Amino acid sequence: MSRTYTTVQGDMWDSIAFAQLGGVQHTDKLMRANPRYLGYYTFPAGVALTLPEVEDREAGTPPPWKQVVG
């Protein structure tokens, strides 16, 4: 079953992905799930977006920006 999120004034793609999907790395998935709204950078209130399913990152795996590159 698809989940939805209704925007509030000032929402942006990355902030929605972070708050609703668990991280900004899911921004592209959110955008692909809602192609009719790609013209928005900052959303007005009341836009119903479909939230895509995202895979949970393995427990204990830090996000990419916190990983140490040897």
C-alpha positions in Angstrom: 0.0 0.0 0.0 1.3 3.4 -0.9 1.9 6.0 1.7 1.4 9.7 1.0 2.7 12.9 2.4 0.8 16.3 2.2 3.2 19.2 1.9 3.3 22.2 4.1 4.4 25.6 2.7 8.2 25.7 2.2 8.8 21.9 2.0 11.6 20.9 -0.4 12.4 17.6 -1.9 15.4 16.9 0.2 13.7 17.9 3.5 10.7 15.6 2.7 13.0 12.7 1.9 15.0 13.2 5.1 11.9 13.5 7.3 9.6 11.0 5.7 12.0 8.4 4.2 15.0 8.5 6.6 17.6 10.4 4.6 18.4 12.8 1.7 19.8 9.9 -0.2 16.2 9.0 -1.0 15.5 12.3 -2.7 15.8 10.9 -6.2 13.4 8.0 -5.4 10.9 10.6 -4.1 11.2 12.7 -7.2 10.8 9.6 -9.5 7.7 8.6 -7.6 6.2 12.1 -8.2 7.2 13.2 -11.7 4.2 15.6 -12.2 5.7 17.8 -9.4 9.2 18.1 -10.7 8.6 21.8 -11.5 8.6 22.6 -7.8 11.7 23.4 -5.9 9.8 24.7 -2.8 6.4 23.3 -2.4 3.2 25.2 -1.5 0.9 23.7 1.2 -1.5 20.9 0.2 0.4 18.9 -2.5 -0.1 15.1 -1.9 3.1 13.2 -2.7 3.5 9.5 -3.0 6.2 8.1 -0.7 8.2 5.3 -2.4 9.3 2.2 -0.5 12.9 2.4 0.6 15.2 -0.3 1.8 16.4 0.0 5.4 20.1 0.5 5.7 21.9 -2.3 7.6 22.0 -1.5 11.3 25.3 -0.1 12.3 26.2 1.1 8.8 27.0 4.8 9.0 25.7 7.1 6.3 28.1 7.8 3.4 29.3 11.1 4.7 30.4 9.5 8.0 32.2 6.5 6.5 36.0 6.6 6.7 37.8 6.2 3.4 41.2 4.5 3.9 
